[in-house]
Amino acid sequence: MDDQTKLELEAAVYRRLVAHLRDRTDVQNIDMMNLAGFCRNCLSNWYQDAAETKGLDLGKAEAREIVYGMPYDDWKTKYQTEATSDQKAAFEKNKPQH
């Protein structure tokens, strides 16, 4: 596989992952963190980091809007629920250091 094809496939997979996460608003970020070690916020941070390596100035809010498909505060208001004490305890125990 040539580099351009690989890049195009990786980009397609990323777009599909983001679309999937936008559709699965029932899945809370804390659950993703507890199970997989990353969440939508991590993706937006990684997006921001990638932009920075290219010399692009992309703010945190802009990066989050790219991943969430809407302003982050709007997403939180519509879809985020209060984390349970069990979720918070699991997060403290397992939170990744990235």
SVG drawing of the C-alpha trace seen along z (x, -y; Angstrom):
<svg xmlns="http://www.w3.org/2000/svg" viewBox="-30 -30 35 32">
<polyline fill="none" stroke="black" stroke-width="0.4" points="0.0,0.0 1.4,-3.4 1.6,-6.2 -1.1,-8.3 -3.6,-5.4 -2.7,-4.7 -3.3,-8.4 -6.6,-8.4 -7.7,-5.2 -6.7,-6.5 -8.5,-9.8 -11.7,-7.8 -11.4,-5.7 -11.1,-8.8 -14.1,-10.4 -16.1,-7.3 -15.1,-7.1 -16.1,-10.7 -19.4,-10.2 -20.0,-7.1 -19.3,-9.1 -21.6,-11.9 -24.4,-9.4 -23.7,-7.6 -24.6,-10.6 -25.8,-8.0 -22.2,-7.0 -20.7,-9.3 -17.1,-10.4 -16.3,-9.1 -17.5,-5.6 -15.2,-5.8 -12.3,-6.9 -13.0,-4.1 -13.2,-1.4 -10.9,-2.6 -8.7,-5.2 -9.7,-7.9 -12.8,-10.0 -14.1,-12.7 -12.1,-15.3 -8.9,-13.2 -9.6,-13.1 -10.1,-16.8 -6.8,-17.3 -5.0,-15.0 -6.5,-17.0 -5.3,-20.2 -1.8,-18.7 -1.7,-17.6 -2.6,-21.0 0.1,-22.5 2.7,-20.3 1.7,-21.7 2.0,-25.3 -1.7,-25.8 -3.3,-27.8 -6.4,-25.7 -8.0,-26.5 -9.4,-24.0 -13.0,-25.1 -12.5,-24.8 -11.0,-21.4 -13.8,-20.2 -16.4,-21.5 -14.7,-19.5 -15.0,-16.3 -18.4,-16.9 -20.0,-18.5 -21.3,-21.4 -20.0,-23.7 -18.9,-21.6 -21.1,-23.5 -24.1,-22.7 -23.2,-19.0 -22.8,-18.9 -26.2,-20.6 -28.0,-18.2 -26.2,-14.9 -23.9,-14.9 -25.2,-13.3 -23.8,-13.7 -21.2,-11.0 -22.1,-8.5 -19.8,-8.0 -18.8,-4.6 -17.9,-6.2 -15.8,-8.8 -14.1,-6.2 -13.2,-4.1 -11.9,-7.2 -9.7,-8.1 -8.3,-4.6 -7.8,-4.1 -7.4,-7.6 -4.7,-7.6 -1.8,-10.0 -1.9,-11.3"/>
</svg>
